[in-house]
Every structure is written in C-alpha cells, then in structure tokens.
C-alpha cells in the first residue's frame, strides 16, 4: 500500500469538504434572511469546522508530500473507502460544534453528528433531527450545510474531486472504484472529461430545478435545498412534513411543486450518460436502453397497482392537504376531492420517491394498505439505474440476475445447450459480470440478515414501547430500518415511518446504520477490502 500517496489524496478531499462549508455561511447573515441571534452558534460551528478540515487536509498533504507514484487499484479502493469515512467525520463537525439539537433539550452527540453527515453524503435522507423548523434547535446555515452534503455526495465525492482536480490516469481508477452499479455505458475515454460531463449535467439539472421551484413560489433557500435533495435522490427537506408542507402554504400550488419534483426525481434515477446522449441529439440511445425501459415500466406498473388497490382500500380519501376539504364535506360546507386525482397524485409521487431512493414524502404511506406498503418495501431493493444518483441494487443488476436465473433453469433440463447472456439483444462479453451479480446479491442478503438480527437483538424494546409503538412490530420495523438505510431510502415503516425519524435509536445501532448507509452508497467491496490485512501490506 502506497501510504504517502493515500495521505496526499485524502488531504485534498478534506480541504474540498472544508471549502464546501463556506457556502452555508451567508445563510446566517440578515441579508440572506438569517437571524444572528439564532444563527451565531451555527456560523461559529461552520467556521470552526472549516479550520479543522483545512488543518487535517494540510497535515495529510504534509505526510503525503512524497506520494507521487502511480495509483493502482488497491490504493484507489482505499482512497475511496477512506474518503467516505473521512467525509462522515468531518461533515459531522458543523452539527457538533454548533450545538445543534436533535430534539428539544437534547444536543446532538458525536454519533448523531456522524449519522446526519453520512446520511447526507450517502443521499439516504434519514435524520435524527426532530424539528427542522425551529431556528433555536437547528440554525438555517446548518440546514443548508445539511442539504449541501446531498449535493456533494449525490454524484460522488471522488467524481467531483476528479472533475475539479483531474489527477490524470489516477482519476480513472478512482472513479471506477466509487461509481456504484455495473454499466455498459461507462466511457473509456479520459476520466476528467467524463467527470466534467457528469458534473455539468448534474449541476445543470440542480440549477434548472431550483429556478423552476423559485418560479413556483419557493424562497431561494428552500429552492436550493430541495433541488439538492431531489437531484441527489437524498430527501433532506427544510420542513418537518417534507414536500407535503408546500400543499399547506397559502398561495403555493402544492400539486405543481410535487409533480415538478417527481419529474426531476425520475431524471435523477436515470443513467447520466444516457442524458448526455440525449443532449448530443441521440435520444434513441435512451429508448433503446433495456435498463431505462425496465426502470420506466416498473414505475408505471407499480404506480398503477398502488393507485388501483389504494382506491379500493380508500387510502387516498383523506390524505395530504385535501384532508381539510373532506372534513368540510362532513359539515355540508365543502366538496369532496376527487379520489382518483388524489390517488394518482400521491401514489405516483411515493412510488417515484421510493424507486429512486429519494425518500421525499407527500403523505404518510405507512397508513396505506398492506399491498402498497409491501410493494414500496420491495422497491427499496430495486433503486435507480446504474450511472445515476439513485441508490438501491440498481435496475441493471436485477435484469442480469433474472436473465442469469433463466439461463440456469434452461440449462437444468437442456445441459447441452449453451446460450450467451444478452442485454438488449447484444451478448455480454464479460462473463465475470454474471458471477459478480450473483455474488453481489448474496452479499446484500447476508448483510441484510446479519444487520436485521443485530438490530432486533441490540436495540431495546423501549424504542418502541416508549414512543407509542407495539413491540410486536419490532421484527418488521427492524427489517424496514435495514432496508431503508442499506438502500439509501431514509423513511421506512412503523417506527421510522414517513412522519418519524431515527432520533430514538441507541448509539450502537446508529453506528450500524452509518455503516449500512455507506455500504449502500458505495460498491460493497470498496469498504470490505479495508478490513483485509493483505490490502495494507507493501508489495
């Protein structure tokens, strides 16, 4: 292991994170709507965090001053894995130093700060903050940093690192180690050029969404924060009710805002290289792509099922902002909202939000019928397309898994028949891909089972009983906790439902959540190799 080179690159990452914190500082000032009485601690916490980040960066750069050798695969995997560990710690400093409260009277401790930091960078959107709207508990400048971690982690810390600083041939190894999901669209050209293409598309979509939200009546602060959360498929909001908040504000068109965000969530879950093909006037590449077609069909079919069965079970009769209109009907003073319109509006948004692993909410889907809740839980394991900001296992892996399963079944009764694995009619030349997909599914199942058993064993029953939940639901709730963090969703069912958060979990389980969020965001092997002694030996 080339440790000097490792330190040199990690130093640059630390300074990149520290520099990014500066964008949260203006929101503490009156000119940007801040109240200094509420923002003072947040401002000081951000400045202190920046100083620490740059001190760590300079120190690592000094230790790696002789690290100019070539970056090999082993070092690239170590840089990516350790960069995300470093980002978790450094990104948590603003919460800790500002004295942010996770709930009234309880300040965030170190584990809480790292949880919120990793949730932001991994674009999970899980939170330990109980009240986002009280500036005495959470300063606006800290809220902006919280959403900024989505922007930094959405495309990938290392992708931004390579786009800005290049790193020559090392950039190729770094990007391959960080970008999750197999993709036959990954270009083989210069990595800095590719990183810039991805970054410009990502930044352009963030800008376009922020402008649209501004035109639809949101403040600049809310428009930027929700654009970051949407395009990174993260899900951090600045309001306790998430996107549902806008339907309750007079003068705002809640349904229009929701559909705008839903449209951009769909884009965020699409392979960015396919969007690049559309931009260079080759739209057929997207339509011809089997992964994107499957992604679109799954969303349409699941939405239709959730809407149809939800209508049968009356899931959408009293949802969101329309609840007040229905109550007026009982007094003979209003009109009943159209149930089909409600069903499509809320059902589509929640399906897209879960499928793309964004985790925004417009309604409490934990109150839906059993089928809807079950299918949303399954969608957590699907995710977006490879090369997107969406989490989950990726659609392409599911396609490869079922195609491989079909070939194995066929070979069981026709052992003499040998068929190649095909994608979109084209044979897949990389035969290792078939094995890797099966190994990856096996690892996910193993991690899920072990994490589930640890959660139900270590987490006390009081987490349920002390907060109005039946302990009999612990088995199912713990499973959704694992699914929601491992697949970077955020909200789940029961104790972490759409209107709940993770603040009441014990520190050991929060640490387990942190690792699961990181495992879900990166390729699993990038983190697992850090625990293999042979990876650190000099060869």
Buried (B, 14 or more C-beta within 10 A) or exposed (E): BBBBBBBBBBBBBBBBBBEBBEBBBBBBBEEBBBBEEBBBBBBBBBBBBBBBBBEBBEEBBEBBEEBEEEBBEBBBBBBBBBBBBBBBBBBBBBBBBBBBBBBEEEBBBEBBBBBBBBBBBBBBBBBBBBBBEEBEBBBBBBBBBBBBBBBBBBBBBBBBBBBBBBBEEBBBBBBBBBBBBBBBBBEEEBBBEBBBBBBEBBBEBBEBBBEBBBEBBBEEBBBBBBBBBBBBBBBBBBBBBBBBBBBBBEEBBBBEBBBBBBBBBBBBBBBBBBBBBBEEEEEEBBEBBBBBBBBBEBBEEBBBBBBEBBBEEEBBBBBBBBBEBBEEEEEEEEEEBEBEEBBBBBBBBBBBBBBBBBBBBBBBBBBBBEBBBEBBBEBBBBBBBBBBBBBBBBBBBBBBBEBBEEBEEEEEEEEEEEEEBEBEEEEBEEEEBBEBBBEBBEBBEEBBEEBBEBBBEEBEEEBBEEEEBEEEBBEBBBBBBBBBBBBBBBBBBBBBBBBBBBBBBBEEBBBBBBBBBBBBBBBBBBBBBBEEEEBBEEE
